[in-house]
Amino acid sequence: MINQTKPKRRKNTISGFSIDIPFVLTLVCLLVIGLMMVYSTDLDASLRMGEDPGYVFQRQVLWVALGLAVMIFLTFFDYHNFQLLVIPIAIVVIVLLVAVLVRNEVQFNSSRALFSGSVQPGELAKVAVILYLSVWLSKRNHEQLSDIRSGLISLLIILASVAALILFQTDISASITILVLGIMMFFLGGGSWKHIALLGGIGAAVGLLAVRFYTTGRVRIAEYLQGLQDPTLGSFHIRRSFESVIKGGFFGVGLGNANTKFTGLPVPHTDSIFAVLAEETGLIGAFILIALYIILIWRGYKIAQKAPDRLGSLMAFGLTGWIVIEALLNIVVIVGLFPFAGNTLPFISAGGSSMVTNLAAVGIILNIARQGEGLKIQERSQTSATVDLRRRDWRRSVSGADRYRSTR
């Protein structure tokens, strides 16, 4: 007699479509919160641009729609194809970064964008660096990464070329983010601890030099140090942000009822949107938002662990880490724990380049999740072993790639 019992459906599978439900639900919550906050800040932002009320919100809806279309496409676009595409993508990014310098469209004391501020190649550069390093690291074993010429120097050339072009735009925070991403990817790929420490030292030195030679950096560091001693002596931006958070209290003043966004809070619809959220929803709303980012990195970590191969693990770890780093920087700046950096809040702040690139990253992560669903433990990636090795036994320097290979 034939067994008619239906196979059990995996809890993360819907009608045969593999999907990480917690990850997607978290993304939906972030997008909804983001649209609500952009709508709340729309009136002031639109009028400051000389546009009719609703302009900023309508543009954000279009950017979200475009980002979701890109995300859906990349969810079904095999991430292994990026092995052939990373070089053309890198060339395009470098050309765009050079075009920004040539065009020199200055806004907020920096030149970061093309086409009236609507396209910022620096955002695309962050994703491109993660994809390029994922492919680059996935093709190198422990011996190659330990060799200073094929490992550290090659990595420095990759990072320095991109970071320098962004630094010339006077976008210090984005340059530092590129270097941090490089260190993070080199760590996850199984790089030597000595080289990681050296790379971190070089990054710190570059940051200090940038602050020393750029007036904007010196001013922000000085204001930050003054703010640590006395919050009333901090920058105007941070003082107004503190005012928003204090007004919000525990429960907030209610959606749409914040008034700091009308009385001088700089760019409330982009960099300062967390301050508006804290004022309108209080500490409860702020903690809920932070919890959503924590869930996002948790699920991204799980997806990376289940990735079919080393390349997929590196991409999932790198892209998830980048999104959370951006969120962390934005939040700690608003509460005065870090010098002002100008990072947007992923999925929340208004802005097309940030929204589309963030959702593109999500699409790649979901593609990795689809291909990794149901994978057996012994088929998991080498990178998963590398990260697990670093977490459980930090004294060893043997990469996960070699350990994985020795067991076969």
The 8 nearest C-alpha neighbors of each residue, nearest first, counted from 0:
[[1, 2, 3, 4, 5, 6, 7, 8],
 [2, 0, 3, 4, 5, 6, 7, 8],
 [1, 3, 4, 0, 5, 6, 7, 8],
 [4, 2, 1, 5, 0, 6, 7, 8],
 [5, 3, 2, 6, 7, 1, 0, 8],
 [4, 6, 3, 7, 2, 8, 1, 9],
 [7, 5, 8, 4, 9, 3, 2, 15],
 [8, 6, 5, 9, 4, 10, 12, 15],
 [7, 9, 10, 6, 12, 13, 15, 11],
 [8, 10, 12, 11, 7, 13, 373, 17],
 [9, 11, 12, 8, 13, 20, 7, 19],
 [12, 10, 19, 9, 18, 20, 17, 13],
 [11, 13, 17, 9, 16, 10, 18, 15],
 [12, 14, 16, 15, 17, 11, 18, 10],
 [15, 13, 16, 12, 17, 8, 9, 11],
 [14, 16, 13, 12, 17, 8, 9, 18],
 [17, 15, 13, 12, 14, 18, 369, 11],
 [18, 16, 12, 369, 15, 11, 13, 372],
 [17, 19, 11, 12, 20, 369, 16, 368],
 [18, 20, 11, 22, 21, 23, 368, 17],
 [19, 21, 23, 22, 18, 11, 24, 12],
 [22, 20, 24, 23, 19, 25, 298, 294],
 [23, 21, 25, 20, 19, 24, 298, 295],
 [22, 24, 26, 20, 25, 21, 27, 19],
 [25, 23, 27, 21, 26, 22, 20, 28],
 [24, 26, 28, 22, 23, 27, 21, 291],
 [25, 27, 23, 29, 24, 28, 30, 22],
 [26, 28, 24, 30, 25, 29, 31, 23],
 [29, 27, 25, 31, 26, 30, 32, 24],
 [28, 30, 26, 32, 27, 31, 33, 346],
 [29, 31, 33, 27, 32, 28, 346, 34],
 [32, 30, 28, 34, 33, 29, 27, 35],
 [33, 31, 35, 29, 30, 34, 28, 36],
 [347, 32, 34, 30, 36, 31, 35, 346],
 [33, 35, 37, 31, 36, 32, 38, 30],
 [36, 34, 38, 32, 33, 37, 39, 31],
 [35, 37, 39, 33, 38, 34, 32, 40],
 [38, 36, 34, 40, 39, 35, 268, 41],
 [39, 37, 41, 35, 36, 56, 40, 34],
 [38, 40, 36, 255, 37, 41, 35, 254],
 [41, 39, 37, 38, 268, 42, 43, 44],
 [40, 42, 38, 44, 55, 39, 43, 45],
 [43, 41, 52, 45, 44, 40, 46, 53],
 [42, 44, 46, 45, 41, 40, 47, 261],
 [43, 45, 41, 47, 42, 46, 40, 48],
 [46, 44, 50, 48, 42, 47, 52, 43],
 [45, 47, 49, 48, 43, 50, 44, 42],
 [48, 46, 44, 49, 45, 43, 50, 42],
 [49, 47, 45, 46, 50, 44, 51, 43],
 [48, 50, 46, 47, 45, 51, 44, 52],
 [51, 49, 45, 46, 48, 54, 52, 47],
 [50, 52, 54, 45, 53, 46, 49, 42],
 [53, 51, 42, 45, 54, 50, 46, 41],
 [52, 54, 56, 55, 57, 41, 51, 42],
 [53, 55, 57, 56, 52, 45, 51, 58],
 [56, 54, 58, 57, 41, 45, 53, 59],
 [57, 55, 59, 53, 58, 38, 54, 41],
 [56, 58, 60, 54, 59, 55, 53, 61],
 [59, 57, 61, 55, 56, 60, 54, 62],
 [58, 60, 62, 56, 61, 57, 349, 63],
 [61, 59, 63, 57, 58, 62, 64, 56],
 [60, 62, 64, 58, 59, 63, 65, 57],
 [63, 61, 59, 65, 351, 64, 60, 66],
 [62, 64, 66, 60, 61, 65, 67, 59],
 [65, 63, 61, 67, 62, 66, 60, 68],
 [66, 64, 62, 68, 63, 67, 61, 69],
 [67, 65, 355, 63, 69, 358, 68, 64],
 [66, 68, 70, 64, 69, 65, 63, 71],
 [67, 69, 65, 71, 66, 70, 72, 64],
 [70, 68, 66, 72, 67, 71, 359, 73],
 [69, 71, 362, 67, 359, 73, 358, 68],
 [72, 70, 74, 68, 73, 69, 67, 362],
 [71, 73, 69, 74, 70, 75, 76, 68],
 [74, 72, 76, 362, 70, 75, 71, 363],
 [73, 75, 366, 362, 71, 365, 72, 76],
 [74, 76, 73, 72, 366, 77, 71, 362],
 [77, 75, 73, 74, 78, 72, 366, 80],
 [78, 76, 79, 80, 75, 366, 73, 74],
 [77, 79, 80, 81, 76, 363, 366, 367],
 [80, 78, 81, 77, 82, 310, 311, 83],
 [81, 79, 82, 78, 83, 77, 84, 76],
 [82, 80, 84, 83, 79, 85, 78, 130],
 [81, 83, 80, 84, 79, 134, 85, 78],
 [84, 82, 81, 80, 85, 86, 87, 79],
 [83, 85, 81, 87, 86, 82, 88, 80],
 [86, 84, 88, 131, 81, 87, 89, 82],
 [85, 87, 89, 88, 84, 90, 83, 131],
 [88, 86, 90, 89, 84, 85, 91, 83],
 [89, 87, 85, 91, 86, 90, 84, 92],
 [90, 88, 86, 92, 87, 91, 85, 93],
 [89, 91, 87, 93, 88, 92, 94, 86],
 [90, 92, 94, 88, 89, 93, 95, 87],
 [93, 91, 95, 89, 94, 90, 124, 96],
 [92, 94, 96, 90, 95, 91, 97, 89],
 [95, 93, 91, 97, 92, 96, 98, 90],
 [96, 94, 98, 92, 97, 93, 120, 91],
 [97, 95, 93, 99, 98, 94, 120, 92],
 [96, 98, 94, 100, 99, 95, 93, 101],
 [99, 97, 95, 101, 96, 100, 102, 94],
 [100, 98, 96, 102, 97, 101, 103, 112],
 [99, 101, 103, 97, 98, 102, 168, 96],
 [102, 100, 98, 103, 99, 97, 104, 96],
 [101, 103, 99, 100, 104, 98, 113, 110],
 [104, 102, 100, 101, 110, 99, 105, 111],
 [103, 105, 110, 102, 106, 112, 113, 99],
 [106, 104, 110, 109, 103, 108, 107, 111],
 [105, 107, 108, 109, 110, 104, 111, 116],
 [106, 108, 109, 105, 110, 111, 341, 104],
 [109, 107, 106, 105, 110, 169, 215, 168],
 [110, 108, 105, 169, 106, 107, 168, 111],
 [109, 111, 105, 168, 104, 103, 112, 106],
 [112, 110, 119, 168, 109, 99, 121, 170],
 [113, 111, 119, 116, 118, 99, 110, 117],
 [112, 114, 118, 116, 115, 99, 119, 117],
 [113, 115, 116, 117, 118, 112, 104, 119],
 [116, 114, 117, 113, 112, 104, 118, 106],
 [115, 117, 112, 113, 114, 118, 119, 111],
 [116, 118, 115, 114, 113, 112, 351, 119],
 [119, 117, 113, 112, 352, 116, 120, 114],
 [118, 120, 112, 121, 111, 352, 122, 113],
 [121, 119, 123, 122, 96, 95, 124, 118],
 [120, 122, 124, 119, 123, 125, 165, 173],
 [123, 121, 124, 120, 125, 119, 353, 352],
 [122, 124, 120, 126, 125, 121, 127, 356],
 [123, 125, 121, 127, 122, 126, 92, 128],
 [124, 126, 128, 123, 127, 122, 177, 129],
 [127, 125, 129, 123, 128, 124, 130, 122],
 [126, 128, 124, 130, 125, 129, 131, 123],
 [129, 127, 131, 125, 126, 130, 132, 124],
 [130, 128, 126, 132, 127, 131, 133, 317],
 [131, 129, 133, 127, 128, 132, 126, 314],
 [132, 130, 128, 134, 85, 133, 129, 127],
 [131, 133, 135, 129, 134, 130, 136, 128],
 [134, 132, 130, 136, 313, 131, 135, 314],
 [133, 135, 137, 131, 132, 136, 82, 310],
 [134, 136, 132, 133, 137, 138, 131, 139],
 [137, 135, 139, 133, 138, 134, 132, 188],
 [138, 136, 134, 310, 135, 139, 309, 133],
 [137, 139, 136, 135, 134, 140, 310, 133],
 [140, 138, 136, 137, 143, 144, 141, 135],
 [139, 141, 143, 142, 144, 400, 138, 401],
 [140, 142, 144, 143, 398, 145, 189, 401],
 [143, 141, 145, 144, 140, 146, 139, 150],
 [144, 142, 146, 145, 140, 141, 139, 149],
 [143, 145, 150, 141, 146, 142, 190, 140],
 [144, 146, 142, 143, 191, 141, 147, 150],
 [147, 145, 143, 150, 144, 148, 149, 142],
 [146, 148, 151, 150, 149, 152, 145, 144],
 [149, 147, 152, 150, 146, 151, 153, 143],
 [150, 148, 153, 146, 147, 143, 152, 151],
 [149, 151, 144, 147, 146, 148, 153, 152],
 [150, 152, 147, 154, 153, 155, 148, 194],
 [153, 151, 155, 148, 154, 150, 147, 156],
 [154, 152, 156, 155, 151, 150, 149, 148],
 [153, 155, 151, 157, 152, 156, 150, 158],
 [156, 154, 152, 158, 157, 153, 159, 151],
 [155, 157, 159, 153, 154, 158, 160, 152],
 [158, 156, 154, 155, 159, 160, 153, 161],
 [159, 157, 155, 161, 156, 160, 162, 154],
 [158, 160, 162, 156, 161, 155, 163, 157],
 [159, 161, 163, 158, 162, 157, 156, 164],
 [162, 160, 164, 163, 159, 158, 165, 157],
 [161, 163, 174, 159, 165, 164, 160, 158],
 [164, 162, 166, 165, 160, 161, 159, 167],
 [163, 165, 167, 161, 166, 162, 96, 160],
 [166, 164, 162, 168, 163, 167, 174, 170],
 [165, 167, 163, 169, 168, 170, 164, 171],
 [168, 166, 169, 164, 165, 163, 170, 100],
 [167, 169, 110, 166, 165, 170, 111, 109],
 [170, 168, 166, 167, 109, 171, 110, 165],
 [169, 171, 166, 168, 173, 172, 165, 174],
 [170, 172, 174, 166, 173, 169, 175, 209],
 [171, 173, 175, 340, 174, 170, 176, 341],
 [174, 172, 176, 175, 171, 170, 177, 165],
 [175, 173, 162, 177, 171, 176, 172, 166],
 [174, 176, 178, 172, 177, 173, 179, 171],
 [175, 177, 173, 179, 174, 178, 180, 172],
 [178, 176, 180, 174, 175, 179, 162, 125],
 [177, 179, 181, 175, 180, 176, 202, 182],
 [180, 178, 176, 182, 181, 177, 183, 175],
 [179, 181, 183, 177, 178, 182, 184, 176],
 [182, 180, 178, 184, 179, 183, 185, 177],
 [183, 181, 185, 179, 180, 184, 186, 178],
 [182, 184, 180, 186, 181, 185, 179, 187],
 [183, 185, 187, 181, 186, 182, 188, 180],
 [186, 184, 188, 182, 190, 183, 187, 181],
 [187, 185, 183, 190, 184, 188, 189, 182],
 [188, 186, 184, 189, 185, 386, 183, 385],
 [187, 189, 185, 186, 190, 136, 184, 382],
 [190, 188, 398, 187, 186, 385, 185, 191],
 [191, 189, 185, 186, 144, 188, 192, 145],
 [192, 190, 194, 193, 145, 195, 189, 396],
 [191, 193, 195, 194, 196, 190, 396, 186],
 [194, 192, 196, 191, 195, 197, 198, 190],
 [193, 195, 197, 191, 196, 192, 198, 151],
 [194, 196, 192, 198, 193, 197, 199, 191],
 [195, 197, 199, 193, 194, 198, 192, 200],
 [198, 196, 194, 200, 199, 195, 193, 201],
 [197, 199, 195, 201, 200, 196, 194, 202],
 [198, 200, 202, 196, 197, 201, 195, 203],
 [201, 199, 197, 203, 202, 198, 204, 196],
 [200, 202, 204, 198, 199, 203, 205, 197],
 [201, 203, 199, 205, 200, 204, 198, 206],
 [202, 204, 206, 200, 201, 205, 199, 207],
 [205, 203, 201, 207, 206, 202, 200, 208],
 [206, 204, 208, 202, 203, 207, 209, 201],
 [205, 207, 203, 209, 204, 208, 202, 210],
 [208, 206, 210, 204, 209, 205, 211, 203],
 [207, 209, 211, 205, 210, 206, 212, 204],
 [210, 208, 206, 211, 212, 207, 213, 205],
 [209, 211, 216, 207, 217, 208, 213, 212],
 [212, 210, 208, 209, 213, 207, 217, 216],
 [211, 213, 209, 210, 208, 214, 217, 216],
 [214, 212, 216, 210, 215, 209, 211, 217],
 [213, 215, 217, 216, 218, 212, 210, 211],
 [216, 214, 218, 213, 217, 219, 210, 108],
 [215, 217, 210, 219, 213, 214, 218, 220],
 [218, 216, 214, 210, 220, 219, 215, 221],
 [219, 217, 221, 215, 216, 220, 222, 214],
 [218, 220, 222, 216, 221, 217, 223, 338],
 [219, 221, 223, 217, 222, 218, 338, 224],
 [222, 220, 218, 224, 223, 219, 217, 225],
 [223, 221, 225, 219, 233, 234, 220, 224],
 [222, 224, 220, 226, 338, 221, 225, 219],
 [225, 223, 227, 221, 226, 222, 220, 228],
 [226, 224, 222, 228, 227, 223, 233, 232],
 [225, 227, 233, 230, 229, 223, 232, 228],
 [228, 226, 224, 225, 229, 230, 223, 233],
 [229, 227, 225, 226, 224, 230, 232, 233],
 [228, 230, 226, 231, 232, 227, 225, 233],
 [231, 229, 226, 233, 232, 227, 228, 238],
 [230, 232, 229, 233, 238, 226, 234, 225],
 [233, 231, 226, 230, 229, 225, 234, 222],
 [234, 232, 226, 222, 230, 225, 231, 223],
 [235, 233, 237, 236, 222, 238, 232, 226],
 [234, 236, 238, 237, 239, 233, 264, 232],
 [235, 237, 234, 239, 238, 265, 240, 264],
 [236, 238, 240, 234, 239, 235, 241, 233],
 [239, 237, 241, 235, 240, 236, 234, 242],
 [238, 240, 242, 236, 241, 237, 264, 235],
 [239, 241, 237, 243, 242, 238, 274, 333],
 [242, 240, 238, 244, 239, 243, 245, 237],
 [241, 243, 239, 245, 240, 244, 246, 238],
 [244, 242, 278, 240, 246, 241, 245, 274],
 [243, 245, 241, 278, 247, 277, 246, 242],
 [246, 244, 242, 247, 248, 243, 241, 278],
 [247, 245, 243, 244, 248, 278, 242, 251],
 [278, 248, 246, 251, 281, 244, 245, 252],
 [249, 247, 281, 245, 246, 251, 250, 282],
 [248, 250, 281, 282, 251, 283, 247, 280],
 [249, 251, 281, 280, 248, 283, 282, 247],
 [281, 252, 250, 247, 280, 279, 278, 253],
 [253, 251, 279, 247, 256, 278, 257, 280],
 [254, 252, 279, 256, 251, 280, 255, 257],
 [255, 253, 279, 256, 280, 252, 39, 257],
 [254, 256, 39, 257, 253, 279, 40, 36],
 [257, 255, 253, 254, 252, 258, 279, 39],
 [258, 256, 279, 255, 259, 278, 252, 260],
 [257, 259, 260, 261, 256, 262, 243, 255],
 [258, 260, 262, 261, 264, 257, 243, 263],
 [259, 261, 264, 258, 262, 267, 263, 257],
 [262, 260, 259, 258, 263, 43, 264, 257],
 [263, 261, 259, 260, 264, 258, 239, 265],
 [262, 264, 265, 261, 260, 259, 239, 236],
 [263, 265, 260, 239, 259, 267, 262, 266],
 [266, 264, 267, 263, 236, 271, 260, 270],
 [265, 267, 268, 269, 271, 270, 264, 44],
 [268, 266, 271, 272, 269, 265, 260, 264],
 [267, 269, 272, 266, 40, 349, 37, 348],
 [270, 268, 348, 349, 272, 266, 267, 271],
 [269, 271, 343, 272, 341, 266, 342, 267],
 [272, 270, 267, 274, 273, 269, 266, 268],
 [271, 273, 267, 275, 268, 274, 269, 270],
 [274, 272, 276, 275, 271, 277, 330, 333],
 [273, 275, 277, 272, 276, 271, 240, 243],
 [276, 274, 272, 278, 273, 277, 279, 243],
 [275, 277, 273, 279, 274, 278, 280, 272],
 [278, 276, 281, 274, 244, 280, 275, 285],
 [247, 279, 277, 243, 275, 244, 251, 281],
 [278, 280, 251, 253, 252, 254, 276, 277],
 [281, 279, 251, 284, 277, 276, 250, 278],
 [251, 282, 280, 250, 247, 277, 249, 248],
 [281, 283, 249, 285, 284, 286, 277, 248],
 [284, 282, 286, 281, 285, 250, 287, 249],
 [283, 285, 280, 287, 282, 286, 281, 288],
 [284, 286, 282, 288, 287, 283, 277, 289],
 [287, 285, 289, 283, 288, 284, 282, 290],
 [286, 288, 290, 284, 285, 289, 283, 291],
 [289, 287, 291, 285, 290, 286, 284, 292],
 [288, 290, 286, 292, 291, 287, 285, 293],
 [291, 289, 293, 287, 288, 292, 286, 294],
 [292, 290, 294, 288, 293, 289, 25, 295],
 [291, 293, 295, 289, 294, 290, 296, 323],
 [292, 294, 290, 296, 295, 291, 297, 289],
 [295, 293, 297, 291, 292, 296, 298, 290],
 [296, 294, 292, 298, 293, 297, 22, 299],
 [295, 297, 299, 293, 298, 294, 319, 300],
 [298, 296, 294, 300, 295, 299, 293, 301],
 [297, 299, 301, 300, 295, 296, 22, 302],
 [300, 298, 296, 302, 301, 297, 319, 295],
 [299, 301, 297, 303, 298, 302, 296, 316],
 [302, 300, 298, 304, 303, 299, 297, 305],
 [301, 303, 299, 305, 368, 304, 300, 298],
 [304, 302, 312, 315, 306, 300, 301, 305],
 [305, 303, 301, 383, 302, 306, 300, 312],
 [306, 304, 302, 371, 303, 379, 301, 307],
 [305, 307, 371, 303, 312, 311, 308, 304],
 [308, 306, 371, 379, 380, 305, 370, 311],
 [309, 307, 380, 311, 310, 306, 379, 312],
 [308, 310, 380, 382, 381, 312, 311, 137],
 [309, 311, 313, 137, 308, 312, 133, 134],
 [312, 310, 314, 306, 308, 313, 309, 367],
 [313, 311, 303, 315, 309, 306, 314, 310],
 [312, 314, 316, 310, 133, 311, 315, 317],
 [313, 315, 317, 311, 312, 316, 133, 318],
 [316, 314, 303, 312, 364, 318, 317, 313],
 [317, 315, 313, 319, 314, 318, 303, 320],
 [316, 318, 320, 314, 315, 319, 313, 129],
 [317, 319, 321, 320, 315, 316, 314, 360],
 [320, 318, 322, 316, 321, 317, 299, 296],
 [319, 321, 317, 323, 318, 322, 316, 324],
 [320, 322, 324, 318, 319, 323, 317, 325],
 [323, 321, 325, 319, 324, 320, 326, 318],
 [322, 324, 326, 320, 325, 321, 327, 319],
 [325, 323, 327, 321, 326, 322, 320, 328],
 [326, 324, 328, 322, 323, 327, 321, 329],
 [327, 325, 323, 344, 329, 324, 328, 345],
 [326, 328, 324, 330, 329, 325, 323, 331],
 [329, 327, 325, 331, 326, 330, 332, 324],
 [328, 330, 326, 332, 342, 327, 331, 344],
 [329, 331, 333, 327, 332, 328, 326, 334],
 [330, 332, 336, 334, 328, 333, 329, 337],
 [333, 331, 337, 335, 329, 330, 339, 334],
 [332, 334, 330, 335, 331, 240, 237, 329],
 [335, 333, 331, 332, 336, 330, 241, 240],
 [336, 334, 332, 333, 337, 331, 237, 338],
 [335, 337, 331, 332, 334, 338, 333, 227],
 [336, 338, 332, 335, 331, 339, 223, 328],
 [339, 337, 223, 220, 219, 332, 340, 336],
 [338, 340, 332, 341, 219, 337, 223, 333],
 [341, 339, 172, 342, 338, 332, 328, 329],
 [340, 342, 270, 339, 343, 172, 329, 332],
 [343, 341, 329, 340, 270, 325, 344, 328],
 [342, 344, 270, 348, 269, 345, 329, 341],
 [343, 345, 326, 348, 347, 329, 346, 325],
 [346, 344, 347, 326, 343, 348, 322, 357],
 [345, 347, 30, 354, 33, 29, 348, 344],
 [33, 348, 346, 345, 344, 30, 349, 29],
 [349, 347, 269, 344, 343, 268, 272, 346],
 [350, 348, 269, 268, 59, 37, 347, 351],
 [351, 349, 353, 352, 354, 348, 59, 269],
 [350, 352, 354, 62, 353, 355, 117, 59],
 [353, 351, 355, 354, 118, 119, 350, 356],
 [352, 354, 356, 351, 355, 350, 357, 122],
 [355, 353, 351, 357, 352, 356, 346, 358],
 [354, 356, 66, 358, 352, 357, 353, 351],
 [355, 357, 359, 353, 358, 354, 352, 360],
 [358, 356, 360, 354, 359, 355, 353, 361],
 [357, 359, 361, 355, 360, 66, 70, 356],
 [360, 358, 70, 356, 362, 361, 357, 69],
 [359, 361, 357, 363, 358, 362, 318, 356],
 [360, 362, 358, 364, 359, 363, 365, 70],
 [361, 363, 70, 74, 73, 359, 365, 360],
 [362, 364, 366, 360, 365, 361, 73, 74],
 [365, 363, 361, 367, 315, 366, 362, 368],
 [366, 364, 368, 362, 367, 74, 363, 361],
 [367, 365, 74, 363, 369, 368, 364, 75],
 [366, 368, 364, 370, 365, 369, 311, 371],
 [367, 369, 365, 371, 366, 302, 370, 372],
 [370, 368, 366, 17, 367, 372, 371, 18],
 [371, 369, 367, 368, 372, 366, 307, 306],
 [370, 372, 306, 307, 368, 305, 369, 374],
 [373, 371, 369, 374, 370, 368, 17, 305],
 [372, 374, 371, 375, 305, 370, 9, 369],
 [373, 375, 371, 372, 378, 376, 305, 379],
 [374, 376, 378, 377, 373, 379, 305, 372],
 [377, 375, 378, 379, 374, 305, 380, 373],
 [376, 378, 375, 379, 374, 380, 403, 407],
 [379, 377, 375, 376, 374, 380, 307, 308],
 [378, 380, 376, 377, 307, 305, 308, 306],
 [381, 379, 308, 309, 383, 382, 307, 306],
 [380, 382, 309, 400, 384, 383, 399, 403],
 [381, 383, 385, 309, 384, 380, 312, 386],
 [384, 382, 304, 380, 386, 381, 385, 387],
 [383, 385, 399, 387, 381, 382, 386, 388],
 [384, 399, 386, 382, 388, 383, 387, 398],
 [385, 387, 389, 388, 383, 384, 187, 382],
 [386, 388, 384, 390, 385, 389, 383, 391],
 [389, 387, 385, 386, 391, 390, 392, 384],
 [388, 390, 393, 386, 387, 392, 391, 385],
 [391, 389, 387, 388, 392, 386, 393, 385],
 [392, 390, 388, 389, 387, 393, 386, 394],
 [391, 393, 394, 388, 389, 390, 395, 387],
 [392, 394, 389, 395, 391, 390, 388, 396],
 [395, 393, 392, 396, 389, 391, 388, 397],
 [396, 394, 393, 397, 392, 389, 388, 398],
 [395, 397, 398, 394, 191, 192, 393, 189],
 [398, 396, 395, 399, 401, 141, 402, 189],
 [399, 397, 189, 400, 141, 401, 385, 396],
 [398, 400, 385, 384, 402, 401, 381, 403],
 [399, 401, 381, 403, 398, 402, 404, 140],
 [402, 400, 404, 403, 399, 398, 405, 141],
 [401, 403, 399, 405, 404, 400, 398, 406],
 [402, 404, 400, 401, 405, 406, 399, 381],
 [403, 405, 401, 402, 406, 407, 400, 399],
 [406, 404, 402, 403, 407, 401, 400, 399],
 [407, 405, 404, 403, 402, 401, 377, 400],
 [406, 405, 404, 403, 402, 377, 401, 378]]
